[in-house]
Amino acid sequence: MNALDALLLLETPSLKAGLAAHPHALVRLEALGRPDRKRPPLDLVACIDVSGSMSGPKLEAVRRALHALASELSGEDRLGLTTFEAEVRQALPPTAMDREGKARLRAAVDRLVPLGNTFMSGGLLGALDDLHAAPAPAEGAVRRVLLFTDGHANHGLSEADREGWAQLLGKQLRGTSVSWFGFGEDHDAEFLAWLADLSRGNAYVAKDADAISDGFAQELGGLLGVRATDITVTLSVKGGSAALLNEEASEQKDGAVRVKLADLSCEERRDLVFALAVPPSGAGAPPLSVDVQVRFRDALSGDWQEAALRGEVAFTDGAPATPRLEVVEAAALVLAGLAQGRARAFSEQRRWTDAAAAIHEAAARLRAVGTERASALAENLARLAGEYGDPAVYGTSKSKLMASRRAFSKQRSSGSDMDGFFSTESKRAMQERFRAQREAEEAQVDTDLVRRLEQEMVDHLRQALTRARVRGPRRPH
């Protein structure tokens, strides 16, 4: 069975002769199979911010999320733990998650203590080093770093040094992807989203402590069901040109548009929408021809697979054909993501009325589609107009708004209020299991006692470090 089902849909089968036109083309990719089938092993490192601001409920929530993460892995999977604050440490090398490995992971997680600044670049480099220095993983393993932070990078590379980050990732990823988890409004959500695109991973926003485990659950639910990786979609038009509307990595070459996607998991669907530019042509002229090549690697077998698709649009003197509803809906959804990008730019310029108008326009376009899904998305989107258009609200909503925009563009959950529209059954089931484990642990733990003991440990460690500046086993970065 193929790993992906690929489909090309054109907005209309015919165009009015003699007129320029700008129809849409939709390439729909859907990952096949079920997540409970045999799967490739996972090779993961959790890279956790343990700076001073992580004390209290945030670190407790991270601990529970890591416990739940380990419980879902098998002995064929590996999980390591790297921590960063002003310095970087390997808390646990990548370790097989059999019974002994899970016990070691739990012990390492329970020893986490918040202290110091936020050395994010060092933490990432340390996690990648730990992953790459470990014995070679099983063939076909999915390798990923999961980096969690609640603040700005104030040690090492800063958010402003994007060239430095790009160089670091370009040199150090070596086939590994990175997903980024940001907590609250103190981190730069736009920066983490940029890093996620650069490192072929995902970006999540956790608005509160409970949402931390939801983000880890969504990520793990996708990783356990990875069906296709290294996906390339190439679209060319004979008789016109094309431009990609989605916020995905793409390039124009020899008149074709090439799009790269990191992966798709079972039950996931990704719609790539292209805007076509068609010059006037007379009736009876050769039809507009759209060709698509899809190439990807089957995550289970490791084999490369390809698919070729073709569609044509005729030129006629007759009445224009009715637009295809699936294409109209997909285009309206992607355009809603772009509208949120424009609204953000307006808000940053303090053009509050223009920001709200951009959202209302996108919501109206979705409503006009007329489907139940588009109407529900429109109502949820319209609520964001007040946040983009209100200076008193916008400053404390940036992370949430980034997550919403990314959900529309990537068609993946990202910690926004829109996640219900873009998640999958397997990811939702994973969230429920994480929540059940979290509730079970909370019922057994005196959280007030944990916080008091944690504070005592922090105070003791600070005193010890003041007396003797000796730190744990870690190479400098």
FENFEN-V626248 format. One record per backbone hydrogen bond with DSSP energy under -1.0 kcal/mol. NH is the residue of the N-H (numbers start at 1). CO is the residue of the C=O. Records with the same first field share a line. If there is no record, write none. Layout:
NH->CO  CO
//
This chain:
5->30
7->28
9->26
11->24
15->314
17->316
18->281
19->16
21->278
25->274
26->9
27->272
28->7
29->270
30->5
31->268
32->3
37->34
43->142
44->78
45->144
46->80
47->146
48->82
49->148
50->84
52->116
54->51
55->52
59->54
60->56
61->57
62->58
63->59
64->60
65->61
66->62
67->63
68->64
69->65
70->66
71->67
72->68
73->70
77->74
78->42
79->95
80->44
81->92
82->46
83->89
84->48
85->87
89->83
91->81
92->81
95->79
97->77
98->96
102->98
103->99
104->100
105->101
106->102
107->103
108->104
109->105
110->106
112->109
115->50
119->85
120->118
123->119
124->120
125->121
126->122
127->123
128->124
129->125
130->126
131->127
132->128
133->129
141->138
142->41
144->43
145->177
146->45
147->179
148->47
149->181
154->152
155->118
162->160
165->161
166->162
167->163
168->164
169->165
170->166
171->167
172->168
173->169
176->173
177->143
178->199
179->145
180->202
181->147
182->204
183->149
184->206
189->187
192->188
193->189
194->190
195->191
196->192
197->193
198->194
199->195
201->196
204->180
205->414
206->182
212->209
215->211
216->212
217->213
218->214
219->215
220->216
221->217
222->218
223->219
224->220
226->223
227->264
228->264
229->297
230->262
231->261
232->295
233->259
234->293
235->257
236->291
238->289
241->277
243->275
245->273
248->246
251->258
253->256
256->253
257->235
258->251
259->233
260->249
261->231
264->228
266->225
267->31
268->265
270->29
272->27
274->25
275->243
276->23
277->241
278->21
284->315
285->282
288->313
289->238
290->311
291->236
292->309
293->234
294->307
295->232
296->305
297->229
298->303
299->227
302->298
305->296
307->294
309->292
311->290
313->288
314->13
316->15
324->11
328->324
329->325
330->326
331->327
332->328
333->329
334->330
335->331
336->332
337->333
338->334
339->335
340->336
341->337
342->338
343->339
344->340
345->341
346->342
347->343
348->344
349->345
350->347
351->346
352->350
355->351
356->352
357->353
358->354
359->355
360->356
361->357
362->358
363->359
364->360
365->361
366->362
367->363
368->364
369->366
375->371
376->372
377->373
378->374
379->375
380->376
381->377
382->378
384->381
385->382
388->384
389->385
393->390
394->390
396->393
397->394
401->397
402->398
403->399
404->400
405->401
406->402
407->403
408->404
409->405
410->406
411->407
419->416
421->418
422->419
423->419
428->424
429->425
430->426
431->427
432->428
433->429
434->430
435->431
436->432
437->433
438->434
439->435
440->436
441->437
442->438
443->439
447->445
450->446
451->447
452->448
453->449
454->450
455->451
456->452
457->453
458->454
459->455
460->456
461->457
462->458
463->459
464->460
465->461
466->462
467->463
468->464
470->468
//
